Amino acid sequence: MITDPAQNYQHPEEVLIDAALTREEKILVLKQWALDEQELGVAEEENMHGDLQPILLQKILIVLHQLENAN
């Protein structure tokens, strides 16, 4: 799950509501997913095949921010 979030979740909000994960695990999943999306962006910039979804990355970062700032 943590190593390939895109295979387990379609939307970042699904990570947020996953009762099987702790808050810390959710943060790790979202950070990994964001990193994966950023790497796809780099691949596309280098004219390599990638499936970058800028809106998805933005959503991941928003949900991650919500989790990190929740008390």
C-alpha positions in Angstrom: 0.0 0.0 0.0 2.7 2.5 1.0 5.1 1.5 -1.8 2.5 2.0 -4.6 -0.4 4.1 -3.4 -1.8 4.6 -6.9 -2.5 0.8 -7.1 -4.6 0.9 -4.0 -6.3 4.2 -4.1 -8.0 6.2 -6.9 -8.3 9.4 -5.0 -6.2 10.9 -2.1 -9.4 11.3 -0.1 -9.6 7.5 0.1 -6.4 7.5 2.0 -7.8 10.0 4.4 -10.8 7.8 5.3 -9.0 4.5 5.3 -9.7 3.2 8.8 -7.0 0.5 8.5 -4.2 3.1 8.5 -2.9 5.3 11.4 -2.5 9.0 10.9 1.2 8.5 10.5 0.7 5.7 7.9 -1.7 7.9 5.9 1.0 10.7 5.8 3.6 8.2 4.6 1.2 6.9 1.9 0.4 10.4 0.7 4.1 11.5 0.7 5.0 8.5 -1.3 2.2 9.1 -3.8 3.2 12.8 -4.1 6.8 11.7 -4.8 5.7 9.2 -7.4 3.6 11.9 -9.2 6.6 14.4 -9.0 8.8 11.7 -10.6 6.3 11.3 -13.4 6.5 15.0 -14.0 10.3 14.8 -14.3 10.0 11.9 -16.7 7.7 13.9 -18.9 10.0 16.9 -18.8 12.8 14.6 -20.1 10.5 13.4 -22.9 10.0 10.0 -21.3 6.6 8.4 -21.1 4.8 9.3 -18.0 1.2 9.6 -16.9 1.4 12.9 -15.0 -1.8 14.2 -13.5 -1.1 17.7 -12.1 -4.5 18.0 -10.6 -4.0 14.6 -8.8 -0.7 15.9 -7.3 -2.4 19.0 -6.1 -5.1 17.0 -4.4 -2.6 14.7 -2.8 -0.7 17.8 -1.4 -4.0 19.3 -0.1 -5.0 16.1 1.7 -1.4 15.7 3.1 -1.5 19.3 4.4 -4.8 18.6 6.1 -3.4 15.5 7.8 -0.2 17.2 8.9 -2.0 20.1 10.4 -4.7 18.2 12.1 -4.6 18.1 15.9 
